[in-house]
């Protein structure tokens, strides 16, 4: 079932699809969006629904058209902001951009000082934390989307001589 969802999500206007389109380059083997992106996109979809509802309730008058256009502009601004929040793993670099900023952090694999894999005993919670030389950190969920490219990730870790520290956490 998770593989089916992984395949089907490419046909919908979801944050992961947008990130795949916008941020995917030849040397990038993994593009991810954090879970908060889905909330941002839901707000954008809310503005699109609000635009339609306003047109319906106010019988397509000039004011309702103007408000609907404003809602659509807000929705597309929100989609743009959401599309800029991503994480990538590439052959030579690791990049991420925090939410609500246009700042992009890019590190070479040499700048990774530690990789920690947090996992619950039952496997429900699993994520990787990358710690960089300057103290910044990035977390990637170990979900079916990541597991689809885990062999490339493992190969890259082996090439760079990096080890992963496993820390078991309690299930919630």
N, C-alpha and C positions, 0 to 999 in steps of 0.2 A: 504493500500500500504506500509506504513512504516514497518508493521509487516512482510510482504512478504520479503522486503529487509533485515530485521533483520534475517530472516530464511535463505535466499539465500546467505548471505555473508559468511556463514560457509563453503561453498563449494569452495571458492576462496582463493587464497594466498594473503590475505589482512592483514594489521597490526592487526586488531582486532582478526582475527582468530589465528594469531601467538601468540598474547598475551594470548588468552584463553588457548592455548595448553601449552605454556611455563610457565605461571605464575599462573595457576589455581591450588589451593590446596583445601583440604576438607573443611576448615573453611572459605575460601574466597567466598563471595557471589557476588562480583562485580569486574570485571577486565575491565579497560578501557585504551584506547590509546588516547592521545590528537590529535587534528586535524593535527598538524605538522608532525605526523608520516606518514600520507598519502603522503606528499611531499617527505619525505625521501624515502619511498618505490617507489614512482614514479621515483626518480633519479636512484634507483637500477634497476628498470625495463628498464630505458633508457640505462643503461650500457649493459643489456642483449640484447636489440635491436641493440645497436651499435656493439656488438660482432658478431651478426648474419649478420649485414650489411657489416662489414669488410670482413667476410668470403665470402660473395656473391660478393662484388665489386672487391676483389683482387684474385679471383679464387683459393681459398684455398691453398695458398703458405705457406711456413714455417713462414715467417714474419707475415702474416695475422693470422695464427693459434696462434702464440705467443701473438700477440696483443689481439686477441679474448679471449684467456685464461686469460690474464691480466684484461680485461674488466669483465669477469665472476668472477674473484677473487674479484675485486673491488665491484661488485654487491653484492656478498655474504657478504662482510665486511659491506657494507651499510645496508643490511638486518639485520645483527647481531646488529649493532648499533641501528637501528630502533626498534628492538625487546626489547631492554633494556629500552626504554622510555615508562613507563606505570604507572598506578595508580590502587591500589586495596583497597577494603573495605572488612575486614574480621570480624569474630565474636569478636576477641580480639584486632586487630590492624588495622591501616590505613598505607599504604605504598605507596611510589612513588619513581621514579627514574627520574631525569631530563635528557633532551636530551644531548647527547655527553658526558655523564659521566657514570662511572660504579658504582657510589655512590648511595646507596639505603637509603632512609630515612624511618624509621619505627617509628610509634607513637602508644601508647595505646590510647584507647578512653578517658581515664582520662586526657590525655594531650591536648585534644581539648578544647580551651578556647572560641571559637566562631564559629558559622556556619551561613553564610549569603547566602540567596537565592536571587540572582539578576534576575529580570524578567522584560521584557518589557510588557507594558499594553496589547499589542496584542498577547503576548505569543511567538513571533518569537525568541526572545533571552531569554535564561534561563540557569543559571549555579549556582552551589553551590561553595562557597569559605570556606574552612576549615582553621582556624587560630589556630596554635599550641602554646603551652606555651613558646617555645623558639623563637617565632616570625615568623617562617617559615609558608608558606601558600601553599595550594594546591587547584586548581580549577577543578571541574568536570562538564562537560556539562550535562544539563538536557535534554537528547535526548531520543528517543524511546528505545534505548538500556538500559539507566539508568531507565527509567520509568517501564521497564519490571521487575526490582527488587526493585522498590520504596517501596513496602510493607515491605520488609526486612530492608531497610534503615530506614523507619519510626519506625518499631519495635525496631531496635537497638537504635535509638535516645530516644525512650520512656524508654527502659531499663536503659540507661545511664543518664537519666534525662536531656538531652540536648534539647535546644529549637533552632528553626531556626528563624533568623531575616529576614523578607522579605523587600527588597528594590526594588521599582519599578523604572525602568530606561526608558528613552525616546527611542522610536523606531527610527531606522536609516532610 
